[in-house]
Amino acid sequence: MTRRVWLCKWCAALCLLLAGLAAQAVEPTLDIYWIDVEGGGGTLIVTPARQAILIDTGWAQGPSAARIHEAAVAAGVQKIDYLIVTHFHRDHYGGAAGLAALMPIVNVFDNGIPARNPDGLFDGGAFSTQIQPYRDFAAEHRAVIQPGQSLSLRQTGGTVPVTFRCMGARCRFFHGAQDPANPLCRSGTDHAVDTTDNKNSAVSLLQFGPFKFFDGGDLTWNMEKQLVCPVNSIGPVDVYQTDHHGVDLSNSPLLVQSLAPTVSVMNNGSRKGGSPITLATLRATPSIQTMFQMHKDLRGGTEYNTDDAFIANLPEKCAGNFIKCSVAATGKSYTISIPATGFSRTYQTKNR
């Protein structure tokens, strides 16, 4: 082989390598942002095709809408394609009108706006006043979300599909006809009947290839059992957003063990959410490698908190740092980071 031929082949191989690396570098990721809405719900998903799905909007008062908007801008999206409101408590629907004033919201899915307080309490008309901005904000389309319903998402040119399905709403749950029986159901226990709107929470399952993310809103204990029993249609997930901000009215061992997550993320506040019982349940789940929290809980020590490195906001008066999950274009790995602190850790998906 002449030197010239060898150099030509070497250059051709180098060009192919660089082209492959360049293509890999620009392949889009799936990104999830847990936004600090001070103990409410606010989870932003940005698909590889750059569609934005927002689950809950935090409070009407305070920084909720502004922080969601800031995260969306940082993610490079200019509108919310789909807003999912899990249930009608103010820490979940309250920020919607304020956010709509900052950026367009195209499609809204919820359980149907109730005519009166969904908790069945007489409040002197407070609920009808509080809900009015939510009724009035501009959106192109509003609909009642249905168990089993999937969003119509754009796909990229790659081979890894992204799907978003409602697995339950209004105490009704999607169970596939061929899904396996859940042997853990024999160990499940019941709590007192929940009379609040938490039980009606819309439950979401996001999938990107093998990667799976679960968001159950504020679903409570007995409904968690119905979600995964008698069959477990969700199966093992990679990332579990703790139900109900981590309180022990939710997050039953039956649910957590049935989902068998690798990572948990708690959208708590500095004095709201995570309880020692929930923290103990998470720590006792063998599959969980890391427990993340939005806030350090100032009511206690290790019984209320994960390690400081995994907490986005340590002081009570905080900067509102978010937690981010970025799933590789293959769906086979994902990195969870707290950009403000420089923390970052990569995990392999379960079903690679």
Buried (B, 14 or more C-beta within 10 A) or exposed (E): EEEEEEEEEEEEEEEEEEEEEEEEEEBBBBBBBBBBBBBBBBBBBBBBBBBBBBBBBBBBEBBBBBBBBBBBEBBEBEEBBBBBBBBBBBBBBBBBBBBBEBBEBBBBBBBEBBEEBBBEEEEEEEBBEBBEBBEEBEBEEBEEBBBBBEBEBEEBEBEBEBBBBBBBBBBEBBBEEEBEEBEBBEEBEEBEEBEBBBBBBBBBBBBBBBBBBBBBBBBBBBBBBBBBBEBBBBBBBBBBBBBBBBBBBBBBBBBBBBBBBBBBBBBBBBEBBBBBBBBEBBEEBEBBEBBBBBBBBBBEEEEBBBEEEBBBBBEEEBEBBBBBBBBBBBBBBBBBBBBBBEBEBEBEBBEE
